[in-house]
Amino acid sequence: MSESSQSDQGGFPRRDAQGRVATLGDLLGVSLAGLVIGLLALLLFDWGLSTVGAGDFGSANGWLAIILPAWLYWDDFRAWEFGAARVVAALVAVALAVVSGLLVAGLTDGLPSLVAGGLAAAAFTVLYAVVWFPGVRWLARRTG
């Protein structure tokens, strides 16, 4: 199979010719799938540590679940041309996503760290995608 026909088969998330994620649905879907995988890995890791007596179950920091979504966001950031549009969109998206995550973490303060952090990571993941995707495209059109 030729190299060009392999790239035409696509993948998930679907990407445009420059390597940017093509749709908001793809960005949200893959980032939320990464979040779930991260939470399941943390759950398993936390269960294993609590089984051997190295801590209480639920004490792992759920914020760690944003590692895979952050990796996807970084990859999409790198796919955009160097310029102010991608930097400004990323800074605004990160600021709003962190504030929303901290707000959720504060509202869920009484829950175990794994649950509160996981909910905060979910808020971060969704808000970043919802701000970044349209924001970078709008700014790129405005700045040329």
N, C-alpha and C positions, 0 to 999 in steps of 0.2 A: 504494500500500500504506500502510495507516495506521501511525502510530508505535507503537501497542501491538502490532500483529501483527509488526512488525519485531523488537521486543524478545523476542517469544515464540519466534522462530526460534532464538534462542540463539547461541552462538558457542563458541569454545574459548579459554580455559577456561570451563566452565559456571559461572555465578554465581547466587547466591541473590538475593532481592528487594532486599537491602541492598548488593549489588555485591561480596560476598565470594566467593572461590573456593569452589565447592560441595563438591568432593571432594579428598581427598589425592592420588588418582591424577591428577587434572587439574593440581594444583599441581606435583607432581613431573614430570609429562609436559612441561608448558610450560616449567618452569624448566630441565629437562635439555635441552630443545630449544634454549632460549636459550643455554645453556652451550656446546652443540655449535656453534651459529652463531657465538658469540663466539670459540671456539677456531679455527674455520675462518677467520674474519676475521683473527685474530692470525697464523695460519699464512701466509696470503696476504700480509699486511703485512710480516711478518718475511722472507718469501722475496723480496719486492720490494726491501726494504732491503739484504738480503745480495747481491742481484743487482747493485745499483749500488755495492757496496763500502762500505756504511755500517754494517757490522757482520757478525758471524758468524751463520749460520743457526741458529735455536734459542735465541737470546739474549733474545728478547722475554719479558716477564714474563707468564706464564700466568695469574696472578691476575686480570688484566684481563678474563678471560672471564666473571667473575661480574657484569659490568655489567647484562646483560639479566635474569638471575635476580633480582638485587637490585632492579631496577626493578619486577618483578612482585611481589616481597615488599613493597616500599614501597606499591604500589597496594593490596594486600590489607590491609596495616596501616591505611591511611587509610580503608578501607571499614568498619572496626570502629568502634563508638561510642567517644568519648573516655572513657577510664577506666583504672583500674589493670590490668585484665586484659590489655589489648593491650600496655601498656608493659612489664609484667613478663614476659609471654610473649615479646615481642620481645627484651628484654634477655637473658633466659636462652637463647633460641635463638641469638642473635648470639654470646654468650660461648662456648657449646658448639661452634658451627660454626667460629668462628675458631680455637679450641684444636685442633679436629680437623684443620682445614686446615693449621695450623702443624705439627702432628704429622706429617701426611703429607708436607709439604714438607721437614721434617727427615729423614724416613726415605728420601726420594728425592733427597737432597742431591747425589749424584754425577751425576744426570741433567741434561740441558740445562734452562735456566730455563723454557723454554716447556713442556716435559713435566712437570717437577716442579710448576710453578705451576698447570698445567692439572689435574693430579691433585689438588692441594690445593684448587683451586676446585671440583672435582667433589665432594670430601668436604664442603666448606662448603655447597654447594648442596643436597645430599641431607640432611645433618644439620639444616640450618635448617628445611627443609620438614617433616621428620619430627618435629621438636620444636615448631615454631610451630603447625602445623595442629591437632593435638589439644590442645596446651597452651592456646591462646587460647580454644578452645571450652570446655574444662574449667574454666578460670578464670572465664570469663564466666558459666557456670552457677552457679559457687560464689559469685560476688560479686553476682549478681542482675542 
